[in-house]
Amino acid sequence: MIGLFLGGAVLVLTLPFLRRKKRSSSPLILSSGAEDSRSESMADIFAEDGATVDVDNRAWELLEGALGWGYRWGGGSSATPWADGSAGVDCGGWLQMALERLGVRPSTWPVDQGVIDIANRCDPVAIGYQRVGDVAVYKGRHGMLVVSEPREDRGGHSHVMGASGGDDEIQGYDPLLPGFSEDARVKLFATALYRRDFLTYGRPRA
């Protein structure tokens, strides 16, 4: 259950993906050592926080061009042409466009929806079990795309990419929030924990 402050009222939302599920397999933790068997399928990228990260190669080939897109409140949906993303996207718009481009957005989903709706249409994924194309969900109505397998050197977390201001609380210009970041744009981070309000990973559910 999450409470959101909207115009003086508190909106309480129940997110079904936060319920625990029994797991039957081992975490998909990717080692950071030289023995990494997936290294040939990774691309070494310089992340926003200064770290060198190993992004899934296919995801990078499809999504690389989005780095630096500006943040625009309400921008982007699953129907937005990729070439139009440079006009600006918000975190939910980015997620929809990226999931569509990766081919993992369920066809039953609405053409346009917010981060909370996206989160509610995801199944819970415990840390260490997430995969490329999953969603990292944050308490402050924010979401990022998982672009690597779980990393041992990141405590089981993955690298994430999305429209963000890059700080702990503000993801861009949002008229419902008390501030905005002039540096808000599509960025890549070495870990989903770049924000303190990380909640969980989720996997799009058909």
Residue frames as qw, qx, qy, qz and C-alpha x, y, z in Angstrom:
[[0.000, 0.888, 0.460, 0.000, 0.00, 0.00, 0.00],
 [0.444, 0.049, 0.037, 0.894, 1.36, 3.42, -0.98],
 [0.002, 0.847, 0.424, -0.321, 0.09, 6.88, -0.05],
 [0.432, 0.301, 0.261, 0.809, 0.51, 9.71, -2.55],
 [0.066, -0.616, -0.326, 0.714, 0.09, 13.39, -1.70],
 [0.238, 0.378, 0.581, 0.681, -2.00, 15.01, -4.43],
 [0.110, -0.513, -0.228, -0.820, -3.24, 18.57, -4.02],
 [0.343, -0.392, 0.391, -0.759, -3.79, 18.42, -0.30],
 [0.898, -0.126, 0.108, -0.407, -5.34, 14.95, -0.28],
 [0.252, -0.442, 0.859, 0.059, -3.71, 11.61, 0.32],
 [0.822, 0.252, -0.275, -0.430, -4.45, 8.96, -2.29],
 [0.543, -0.382, 0.742, -0.092, -3.88, 5.44, -1.03],
 [0.701, 0.421, -0.446, -0.364, -2.98, 2.88, -3.69],
 [0.801, -0.269, 0.530, -0.064, -2.70, -0.85, -3.27],
 [0.401, 0.615, -0.606, -0.306, -0.05, -2.33, -5.53],
 [0.971, -0.079, 0.092, -0.205, -0.65, -6.07, -6.00],
 [0.766, 0.465, -0.377, 0.234, 2.89, -6.66, -7.26],
 [0.079, -0.663, 0.559, -0.491, 4.23, -5.93, -3.76],
 [0.889, -0.291, 0.197, -0.295, 2.87, -9.24, -2.44],
 [0.241, -0.534, 0.802, 0.115, 5.50, -11.90, -1.84],
 [0.890, 0.256, -0.203, -0.318, 5.59, -14.92, -4.14],
 [0.830, -0.337, 0.428, 0.122, 7.26, -18.26, -3.56],
 [0.351, 0.745, -0.506, -0.258, 10.43, -18.63, -5.61],
 [0.973, -0.035, 0.228, -0.031, 11.59, -21.94, -7.00],
 [0.788, 0.457, -0.061, 0.408, 14.81, -20.99, -8.77],
 [0.610, -0.384, -0.099, 0.686, 18.14, -19.40, -7.84],
 [0.064, 0.887, 0.033, -0.457, 18.83, -15.68, -8.26],
 [0.749, 0.560, 0.171, 0.310, 20.14, -14.70, -11.68],
 [0.300, -0.890, 0.173, 0.297, 23.19, -12.91, -10.29],
 [0.744, 0.603, -0.081, 0.275, 25.80, -12.04, -12.88],
 [0.715, -0.461, 0.001, 0.525, 29.35, -12.03, -11.55],
 [0.174, 0.972, -0.102, -0.123, 31.50, -8.97, -12.16],
 [0.587, -0.527, 0.522, 0.323, 34.72, -10.98, -12.40],
 [0.150, 0.543, -0.627, -0.538, 36.90, -11.72, -15.42],
 [0.180, 0.024, 0.977, 0.112, 35.32, -15.15, -15.65],
 [0.480, 0.436, 0.321, -0.690, 32.00, -13.58, -16.65],
 [0.444, 0.144, 0.818, 0.336, 30.66, -15.87, -19.39],
 [0.317, 0.793, 0.519, 0.006, 28.31, -13.17, -20.72],
 [0.264, -0.650, 0.107, 0.704, 30.96, -10.51, -21.19],
 [0.257, 0.000, 0.637, 0.727, 30.98, -10.88, -24.97],
 [0.007, -0.619, -0.693, -0.370, 27.29, -9.98, -25.13],
 [0.276, -0.815, -0.343, 0.378, 27.69, -6.87, -23.01],
 [0.393, 0.699, 0.057, 0.594, 28.58, -3.32, -23.89],
 [0.490, -0.343, -0.360, 0.716, 30.77, -1.27, -21.54],
 [0.016, 0.785, 0.328, 0.525, 28.96, 2.02, -20.95],
 [0.245, 0.092, -0.420, 0.869, 29.79, 5.02, -18.76],
 [0.243, -0.662, -0.708, -0.029, 26.85, 5.53, -16.40],
 [0.109, -0.862, -0.149, -0.473, 25.45, 8.76, -14.95],
 [0.633, -0.769, 0.078, -0.034, 27.00, 8.10, -11.54],
 [0.015, 0.821, -0.568, -0.055, 30.49, 7.69, -12.99],
 [0.660, -0.237, 0.713, -0.003, 30.60, 3.89, -12.98],
 [0.307, 0.323, -0.730, -0.518, 31.40, 1.73, -15.97],
 [0.693, 0.061, 0.546, -0.467, 28.47, -0.63, -16.46],
 [0.083, -0.091, 0.909, 0.397, 27.77, -3.68, -18.60],
 [0.592, 0.291, 0.188, -0.727, 24.44, -3.15, -20.32],
 [0.706, 0.233, 0.668, 0.030, 22.80, -6.02, -22.16],
 [0.257, -0.199, 0.532, 0.782, 24.04, -5.68, -25.72],
 [0.075, 0.484, 0.750, 0.443, 20.71, -6.07, -27.50],
 [0.165, -0.841, -0.464, 0.223, 19.01, -3.61, -25.14],
 [0.294, -0.606, 0.136, 0.726, 21.82, -1.11, -25.68],
 [0.230, 0.069, 0.648, 0.723, 21.59, -1.39, -29.46],
 [0.045, -0.639, -0.701, -0.314, 17.86, -0.66, -29.30],
 [0.310, -0.865, -0.380, 0.107, 17.86, 1.99, -26.59],
 [0.582, -0.191, -0.004, 0.790, 21.20, 3.81, -26.86],
 [0.178, 0.423, 0.325, 0.827, 19.77, 6.61, -28.98],
 [0.365, -0.781, -0.437, -0.256, 17.40, 7.63, -26.19],
 [0.592, -0.414, -0.272, 0.636, 20.15, 8.73, -23.78],
 [0.214, -0.136, 0.040, 0.967, 19.87, 12.45, -23.32],
 [0.141, -0.579, -0.605, -0.528, 16.24, 12.82, -24.39],
 [0.095, -0.289, 0.308, -0.902, 14.76, 15.67, -22.37],
 [0.021, -0.354, -0.862, 0.362, 12.13, 15.26, -19.68],
 [0.290, -0.159, -0.226, -0.916, 8.63, 16.44, -20.62],
 [0.367, 0.100, 0.722, -0.579, 5.68, 15.87, -18.32],
 [0.700, 0.419, 0.371, -0.444, 3.16, 13.64, -20.10],
 [0.402, 0.644, -0.514, -0.399, 5.50, 12.90, -23.00],
 [0.174, 0.319, -0.922, -0.134, 5.62, 9.48, -24.62],
 [0.806, -0.005, 0.361, -0.469, 3.38, 6.42, -24.86],
 [0.647, -0.066, 0.732, 0.202, 3.57, 3.00, -26.45],
 [0.584, 0.675, 0.438, 0.107, 2.21, 4.55, -29.64],
 [0.002, 0.934, -0.199, -0.297, 4.85, 7.29, -29.82],
 [0.823, 0.507, -0.160, 0.200, 7.30, 6.72, -32.71],
 [0.782, -0.348, -0.058, 0.514, 10.83, 6.17, -31.42],
 [0.456, 0.341, 0.145, 0.809, 12.08, 9.01, -33.59],
 [0.194, -0.761, -0.205, -0.584, 9.76, 11.41, -31.73],
 [0.718, -0.514, -0.379, 0.278, 11.20, 10.63, -28.31],
 [0.482, 0.069, -0.113, 0.866, 13.65, 13.50, -28.58],
 [0.188, -0.619, -0.238, -0.724, 10.68, 15.85, -28.12],
 [0.206, -0.393, 0.566, -0.695, 10.68, 14.77, -24.47],
 [0.668, -0.247, -0.678, -0.180, 9.34, 11.94, -22.32],
 [0.493, -0.605, 0.390, -0.488, 8.41, 11.45, -18.70],
 [0.221, -0.373, 0.894, -0.115, 9.32, 8.31, -16.78],
 [0.658, 0.245, 0.648, -0.296, 6.09, 6.49, -17.61],
 [0.635, 0.706, -0.069, -0.305, 6.20, 7.52, -21.25],
 [0.146, 0.653, -0.738, -0.087, 9.79, 6.34, -21.51],
 [0.445, -0.153, 0.863, -0.183, 8.94, 2.96, -19.97],
 [0.723, 0.456, 0.417, -0.309, 6.11, 2.39, -22.42],
 [0.527, 0.764, -0.305, -0.212, 8.25, 3.32, -25.42],
 [0.015, -0.580, 0.814, -0.026, 11.19, 1.22, -24.23],
 [0.578, 0.007, 0.780, -0.239, 9.07, -1.85, -23.44],
 [0.726, 0.600, 0.185, -0.282, 7.50, -1.56, -26.89],
 [0.376, 0.769, -0.499, -0.134, 10.89, -1.22, -28.57],
 [0.183, -0.421, 0.882, -0.111, 12.25, -4.26, -26.71],
 [0.566, -0.010, -0.683, -0.460, 9.17, -6.25, -27.72],
 [0.275, -0.124, -0.876, 0.375, 8.14, -7.08, -24.15],
 [0.335, 0.044, 0.265, -0.903, 5.11, -4.80, -23.71],
 [0.301, 0.294, 0.902, -0.097, 2.02, -7.03, -23.42],
 [0.028, -0.247, -0.572, -0.781, -0.41, -6.41, -26.30],
 [0.304, -0.647, -0.695, -0.077, -3.29, -6.34, -23.81],
 [0.323, -0.444, -0.303, 0.779, -1.96, -3.21, -22.10],
 [0.224, 0.905, 0.299, -0.202, -3.54, 0.20, -22.78],
 [0.601, 0.629, 0.047, 0.492, -1.78, 2.39, -25.33],
 [0.150, 0.578, -0.305, 0.742, -1.00, 5.00, -22.66],
 [0.709, -0.610, -0.352, -0.034, -0.78, 4.67, -18.88],
 [0.145, -0.865, 0.356, -0.322, 1.06, 6.12, -15.92],
 [0.244, 0.439, -0.819, 0.278, 3.78, 4.55, -13.80],
 [0.470, -0.139, 0.661, -0.567, 1.33, 3.41, -11.12],
 [0.854, 0.285, 0.060, -0.431, -0.80, 1.64, -13.73],
 [0.606, 0.514, -0.607, 0.005, 2.32, 0.04, -15.20],
 [0.052, -0.382, 0.814, -0.434, 3.39, -1.13, -11.74],
 [0.650, 0.017, 0.511, -0.562, -0.02, -2.63, -11.07],
 [0.874, 0.393, -0.091, -0.271, 0.24, -4.60, -14.29],
 [0.403, 0.555, -0.710, 0.159, 3.53, -6.18, -13.23],
 [0.896, -0.339, -0.286, 0.000, 4.21, -9.29, -11.18],
 [0.412, -0.852, 0.323, -0.014, 6.65, -8.98, -8.27],
 [0.831, 0.358, -0.317, 0.284, 10.28, -9.93, -8.85],
 [0.676, -0.701, 0.023, 0.226, 12.64, -10.28, -5.89],
 [0.047, 0.886, -0.443, -0.130, 16.07, -8.69, -5.97],
 [0.318, -0.418, 0.833, 0.174, 18.43, -11.00, -7.82],
 [0.504, 0.308, 0.805, 0.050, 15.69, -12.45, -10.03],
 [0.371, 0.790, 0.113, -0.475, 15.04, -9.46, -12.29],
 [0.643, 0.122, 0.547, 0.523, 15.95, -9.50, -15.96],
 [0.080, -0.139, 0.318, 0.934, 16.32, -7.12, -18.88],
 [0.268, -0.336, -0.602, -0.673, 12.93, -5.61, -19.71],
 [0.394, -0.583, -0.667, 0.243, 11.64, -5.65, -16.13],
 [0.052, -0.804, -0.105, -0.582, 10.66, -2.45, -14.35],
 [0.401, -0.109, -0.563, 0.714, 12.23, -0.88, -11.26],
 [0.255, -0.755, -0.457, -0.395, 9.46, 0.78, -9.25],
 [0.283, 0.101, -0.421, 0.856, 9.87, 3.67, -6.81],
 [0.092, -0.568, -0.694, 0.433, 7.58, 5.10, -4.15],
 [0.034, 0.556, 0.064, -0.828, 7.56, 8.59, -5.66],
 [0.662, 0.634, 0.295, -0.271, 5.51, 7.59, -8.72],
 [0.165, 0.761, -0.550, -0.301, 8.66, 6.78, -10.62],
 [0.941, 0.058, 0.333, 0.009, 9.83, 3.88, -12.75],
 [0.046, 0.705, -0.618, -0.345, 12.99, 2.82, -14.59],
 [0.912, 0.294, -0.204, -0.202, 13.80, 0.06, -17.08],
 [0.728, -0.452, 0.489, 0.163, 16.11, -2.82, -16.12],
 [0.608, 0.726, -0.282, -0.153, 18.89, -3.04, -18.73],
 [0.278, 0.494, -0.813, 0.134, 21.19, -5.69, -17.27],
 [0.755, -0.261, -0.602, -0.006, 21.02, -8.98, -15.42],
 [0.605, -0.795, -0.017, -0.036, 21.43, -8.85, -11.61],
 [0.468, 0.653, -0.441, 0.400, 24.94, -7.82, -10.60],
 [0.776, -0.345, -0.407, 0.338, 26.89, -9.34, -7.74],
 [0.429, 0.047, -0.181, 0.884, 28.90, -6.13, -7.48],
 [0.241, -0.336, -0.077, -0.907, 25.63, -4.20, -6.98],
 [0.313, -0.050, 0.726, -0.610, 24.17, -6.41, -4.27],
 [0.309, 0.334, 0.890, 0.024, 21.97, -8.25, -6.75],
 [0.313, 0.759, 0.250, -0.514, 20.57, -5.07, -8.30],
 [0.645, 0.400, 0.468, 0.451, 20.69, -4.23, -12.00],
 [0.158, -0.147, 0.185, 0.959, 21.64, -1.24, -14.10],
 [0.248, 0.696, 0.649, -0.182, 18.59, 0.87, -14.95],
 [0.194, 0.065, 0.352, 0.913, 17.73, 3.45, -17.59],
 [0.000, 0.722, 0.689, 0.062, 14.97, 6.02, -17.73],
 [0.062, 0.717, 0.118, 0.684, 13.79, 9.62, -17.59],
 [0.645, -0.578, -0.383, 0.321, 15.13, 11.01, -14.32],
 [0.035, -0.968, 0.121, -0.216, 16.35, 14.15, -12.63],
 [0.671, 0.355, -0.527, 0.383, 19.04, 12.01, -11.08],
 [0.109, -0.435, 0.571, -0.688, 18.44, 12.87, -7.44],
 [0.005, -0.057, -0.945, 0.323, 16.69, 11.06, -4.60],
 [0.243, 0.465, 0.654, -0.545, 13.26, 12.63, -4.93],
 [0.421, 0.684, 0.066, -0.592, 12.61, 14.58, -8.13],
 [0.665, 0.121, 0.655, 0.339, 12.41, 12.88, -11.52],
 [0.272, 0.291, 0.468, 0.789, 11.74, 15.95, -13.64],
 [0.220, -0.048, 0.068, -0.972, 9.28, 18.76, -14.09],
 [0.248, -0.417, -0.869, -0.099, 5.99, 17.60, -12.60],
 [0.204, -0.505, -0.048, -0.837, 3.34, 20.20, -11.70],
 [0.759, -0.518, -0.301, -0.254, 2.14, 17.96, -8.87],
 [0.788, -0.229, -0.279, 0.499, 5.51, 18.00, -7.14],
 [0.255, -0.926, -0.114, 0.255, 7.06, 20.89, -5.21],
 [0.200, -0.740, 0.445, 0.463, 10.08, 21.25, -7.47],
 [0.867, 0.495, 0.064, -0.013, 11.78, 20.19, -10.65],
 [0.640, -0.420, 0.405, 0.499, 15.21, 19.36, -11.97],
 [0.383, 0.796, -0.217, -0.415, 16.65, 21.28, -14.90],
 [0.004, 0.498, -0.839, -0.220, 18.91, 18.30, -15.55],
 [0.709, 0.133, 0.619, -0.311, 16.02, 15.86, -16.03],
 [0.525, 0.511, -0.511, -0.449, 16.51, 13.63, -19.06],
 [0.988, 0.015, -0.119, -0.096, 16.89, 9.96, -20.02],
 [0.064, -0.743, 0.643, -0.175, 19.86, 8.62, -18.06],
 [0.850, 0.049, -0.524, 0.033, 21.63, 5.36, -17.27],
 [0.410, -0.706, 0.437, -0.377, 22.48, 4.39, -13.69],
 [0.287, 0.368, -0.879, 0.102, 24.68, 1.59, -12.34],
 [0.126, -0.195, -0.925, 0.301, 22.04, 0.49, -9.83],
 [0.271, -0.639, -0.582, -0.424, 18.33, 0.85, -9.17],
 [0.516, -0.638, -0.414, 0.394, 19.32, 2.17, -5.76],
 [0.319, 0.264, 0.052, 0.909, 20.36, 5.52, -7.23],
 [0.380, -0.506, -0.066, -0.771, 17.13, 6.69, -5.55],
 [0.083, -0.196, 0.805, -0.554, 16.41, 5.99, -1.91],
 [0.622, 0.101, 0.352, -0.692, 12.72, 5.28, -2.51],
 [0.397, 0.203, -0.824, -0.350, 13.22, 2.07, -4.53],
 [0.745, -0.162, 0.299, -0.574, 10.39, -0.38, -3.82],
 [0.759, -0.011, 0.651, -0.003, 10.71, -3.47, -5.98],
 [0.052, 0.247, -0.716, -0.651, 11.25, -4.91, -9.42],
 [0.665, 0.332, 0.471, -0.475, 8.25, -5.93, -11.50],
 [0.228, -0.069, 0.818, 0.523, 7.74, -8.03, -14.63],
 [0.457, 0.156, -0.199, -0.853, 5.09, -6.95, -17.18],
 [0.379, 0.150, 0.890, -0.207, 2.09, -9.26, -16.96],
 [0.107, -0.130, -0.687, -0.707, -0.04, -10.05, -20.00]]
